[in-house]
Amino acid sequence: MKYSIFIPVRKGSERVLKKNTRDFAGIKGGLLNLKLRQLESIKENYEIVVSTDDEDSLKIASSFKDKIKNLKVIERPGELGKSTTPLRELIEHAGMVCSGDSVLWTHVTSPFCDALEYIKAIEFYDTGLKKNYDSLISGRDYKEFLLDKKSGKFVNNNTELSWPRTQDLSDCFEINNAIFLTARENYKMGNRTGTKPILHTQNKIVSLDIDYEEDFKIAEAVYDRFYR
């Protein structure tokens, strides 16, 4: 198995109640159901691993076992499901439960990062390995005004001007949490990236990440308008 796609689904969201499994734009089983439907369409021989400590998520994921050939549903240990669990421990967990040479970490809270986006990222990663890149991180190009709250100064001012033009701002990259892709050996050491990542740019819609209740409502509106 060359690639594993790892999907962590934690029980009990603190900001958005049951955000992973509650109905999303009329879809029963919510964001997890939508994500697995997206992955169901992938024809390549990828391993799909869902790791969760949530009973509803276990049921939803298990219902796809006849539809996704290489689906693995892992009942995550309780100590890895706490909000206080260090991320490094969950990353190491991904390295242990996945069997692919490389692991693509994604989230159900990126509802518009679909199968085509994953395949495209893997192709870029494959090409990048031949050019001495060792990982891939998805995000979007960021060139907007960003102030430091303490100093009141622009973090990304690339000039001596006190008020720069937008085009004078530094070229930044905002990680959107949709894709982290690197060798499984890096995961086993607690890293989702290597030392030389490809910065894989996605558009604003694909980059939409559901972290707050308003994000959930915006994503439902986008899905209703563009994905029905």
RATA-V96433 format. One record per backbone hydrogen bond with DSSP energy under -1.0 kcal/mol. NH is the residue of the N-H (numbers start at 0). CO is the residue of the C=O. Records with the same first field share a line. If there is no record, write none. Layout:
NH=CO / CO
This chain:
3=101
4=46
5=103
6=48
8=50
18=15
21=17
23=26
26=23
29=26
31=19
32=28
33=29
34=30
35=31
36=32
37=33
38=34
39=35
40=37
41=38
45=43
46=2
47=69
48=4
49=71
50=6
51=73
57=53
58=54
59=55
60=56
61=57
62=58
63=60
64=61
66=63
67=63
70=67
71=47
73=49
75=51 / 73
79=76
80=77
84=81
88=85
89=85
90=86
91=87
92=88
93=89
94=90
95=91
96=92
97=93
101=1
102=181
103=3
104=179
105=5
109=106
112=109
113=111
117=113
118=114
119=115
120=116
121=117
122=118
123=119
124=120
125=121
126=122
127=123
128=124
130=127
131=128
132=127
133=195
135=180
136=197
137=178
138=199
139=173
141=171
147=152
151=147
154=145
167=164
168=165
169=155
171=141
173=139
175=137
179=104
180=135
181=102
183=100
185=182
186=182
187=183
189=186
190=185
197=134
199=136
201=138
206=202
207=204
209=108
215=211
216=212
217=213
218=214
219=215
220=216
221=217
222=218
223=219
224=220
225=221
226=222
